[in-house]
């Protein structure tokens, strides 16, 4: 989704992240992104469609969606799907959920 200035804000209900080199990029909350990122150093900057099209990888995160790798954007295939960073974050997330569920079990 784009904001009124034409910057990428988010997916329809999810945060959007792209990988460029060793950097994870996501739109700032001021561009309309959802809050709730934690656990990984992230550089917030306004993203244009060009940034998304030329990213090495892209993924979405959200409460209901959890983590979703993106293979194509507007028919353009991304270099990685999923990216190794995505795999690491997904593994960490699943471990965190398993730990929380075990802690809740009587």
C-alpha positions in Angstrom: 0.0 0.0 0.0 1.2 3.5 -0.8 0.6 6.6 1.3 -0.5 9.9 -0.2 3.1 10.9 -1.1 3.6 7.6 -3.1 5.8 6.0 -0.5 5.4 2.3 0.5 3.6 2.2 3.8 2.7 -1.4 4.5 1.0 -4.5 3.2 -2.8 -4.5 3.5 -2.5 -5.5 7.2 1.2 -6.3 7.7 4.6 -4.6 8.1 6.8 -4.7 5.0 10.5 -5.3 5.1 13.1 -5.5 2.4 16.7 -6.6 2.3 19.4 -4.7 0.6 22.9 -6.0 1.2 23.2 -6.6 4.9 20.5 -4.0 5.7 16.9 -4.6 6.7 14.7 -1.7 5.6 11.1 -0.9 6.6 9.0 2.2 6.3 8.8 4.5 9.3 5.6 4.7 11.3 5.3 8.3 10.0 4.7 6.9 6.5 1.8 4.8 7.7 3.6 1.6 8.7 2.2 -0.5 11.5 4.2 -0.4 14.8 5.5 -3.5 16.5 8.9 -4.3 15.2 11.4 -5.8 17.7 14.4 -8.0 18.1 16.4 -7.1 15.0 18.2 -3.9 14.2 16.1 -2.2 11.5 16.8 0.9 9.5 13.6 2.9 9.1 13.4 5.0 5.9 10.8 6.0 3.4 10.6 3.4 0.6 9.6 4.0 -3.0 8.3 1.3 -5.4 11.8 1.3 -6.9 13.3 0.2 -3.6 10.8 -2.7 -3.4 11.4 -3.7 -7.0 15.2 -3.7 -6.6 15.3 -5.3 -3.1 17.1 -8.6 -2.7 14.2 -9.9 -0.8 10.9 -8.8 0.8 8.7 -10.2 3.6 5.7 -9.2 5.5 5.0 -9.6 9.2 1.8 -9.3 11.2 0.0 -10.8 14.2 -2.3 -13.0 12.0 0.2 -13.6 9.2 3.3 -14.1 11.3 6.1 -14.0 8.7 5.5 -14.4 5.0 8.2 -14.3 2.3 7.4 -12.5 -0.9 8.5 -14.0 -4.2 7.2 -11.5 -6.7 6.1 -7.9 -6.6 4.0 -6.7 -9.6 5.2 -9.7 -11.5 8.9 -9.0 -10.8 10.7 -11.9 -9.2 12.9 -11.1 -6.2 16.4 -12.5 -6.0 15.8 -14.4 -2.7 12.6 -16.1 -1.5 13.1 -16.6 1.3 16.2 -14.7 2.3 18.6 -16.3 4.9 17.7 -13.4 7.3 14.0 -14.3 6.9 14.8 -17.9 7.8 16.6 -16.8 10.9 13.8 -14.5 12.0 11.2 -17.2 11.4 13.1 -19.7 13.4 13.5 -17.2 16.3 9.8 -16.3 16.1 8.8 -20.0 16.2 11.1 -20.7 19.2 9.6 -17.7 21.0 6.0 -18.9 20.4 6.9 -22.5 21.5 8.5 -21.1 24.7 5.5 -18.9 25.4 3.1 -21.8 24.9 5.0 -24.1 27.2 5.0 -21.4 29.8 1.2 -21.1 29.6 0.7 -24.9 29.9 -0.3 -25.8 33.5 
